[in-house]
Every structure is written in structure tokens, then in C-alpha cells.
């Protein structure tokens, strides 16, 4: 008898569908204002540092 009540089909109502849609499409809330990790910013700084510290071509003497 218990299996019949547990496995009985359930009809989904319009308010339930609306609640599920709202949960699926809702944006995540911000939990802090901390800056986000951006690895491309670190790579750009590294590239800039390497360009600035790279050896220069020797100048020709006059």
C-alpha cells in the first residue's frame, strides 16, 4: 500500500511550474564585493614586465 502512494503519478500545477522556472532562471546573488580572480590580468602584467626587462639590441657606434 505504501508503494502505491509513493509511486502514484503527480500532476504538476501551473504555480509549481512557475516556481521551478523562477529557480532555474534566477541569477546568483552576490555574497561579497570582493574582486574576482582574473588570470588574464596577471598574464598581461607578466607580458608587460618581460617586454620592459627584455634585452635591447646593441646600438651601432659612430
C-alpha positions as CSV (number, residue, x, y, z in Angstrom):
1,X,0.0,0.0,0.0
2,X,2.8,2.4,0.8
3,X,4.5,1.8,-2.6
4,X,1.2,2.8,-4.3
5,X,1.0,6.1,-2.6
6,X,4.7,6.9,-3.1
7,X,4.8,5.9,-6.8
8,X,1.4,7.4,-7.7
9,X,1.7,9.9,-10.5
10,X,1.7,13.6,-9.5
11,X,0.1,16.3,-11.7
12,X,2.2,19.4,-11.9
13,X,0.2,22.6,-11.5
14,X,0.9,26.0,-13.0
15,X,2.2,27.6,-9.8
16,X,4.7,24.7,-9.4
17,X,5.9,25.2,-12.9
18,X,6.3,28.9,-12.3
19,X,8.3,28.2,-9.1
20,X,10.6,25.8,-10.9
21,X,11.2,28.2,-13.8
22,X,12.0,31.0,-11.4
23,X,14.5,28.9,-9.6
24,X,16.2,27.8,-12.8
25,X,16.5,31.3,-14.3
26,X,17.2,33.3,-11.2
27,X,20.7,34.9,-11.1
28,X,23.0,34.1,-8.3
29,X,23.1,36.7,-5.6
30,X,26.4,38.4,-4.8
31,X,27.6,37.3,-1.4
32,X,30.6,39.8,-1.2
33,X,32.1,42.7,-3.0
34,X,35.5,41.1,-3.2
35,X,37.3,41.4,-6.5
36,X,37.1,38.4,-8.8
37,X,40.2,36.4,-9.8
38,X,41.2,37.3,-13.3
39,X,44.1,35.2,-14.6
40,X,44.3,37.2,-17.9
41,X,45.1,40.3,-15.9
42,X,48.1,38.5,-14.3
43,X,49.3,37.3,-17.7
44,X,49.1,40.8,-19.1
45,X,51.2,42.2,-16.3
46,X,53.7,39.4,-16.8
47,X,54.0,40.0,-20.5
48,X,54.4,43.8,-19.9
49,X,57.2,43.1,-17.4
50,X,59.0,40.8,-19.8
51,X,58.8,43.3,-22.6
52,X,60.2,46.1,-20.3
53,X,63.0,43.9,-19.0
54,X,64.0,42.3,-22.3
55,X,67.5,43.0,-23.5
56,X,67.8,45.8,-26.1
57,X,69.6,45.5,-29.4
58,X,73.1,47.0,-29.3
59,X,73.5,50.4,-30.8
60,X,76.0,50.9,-33.6
61,X,78.9,53.1,-32.7
62,X,79.5,56.1,-34.9
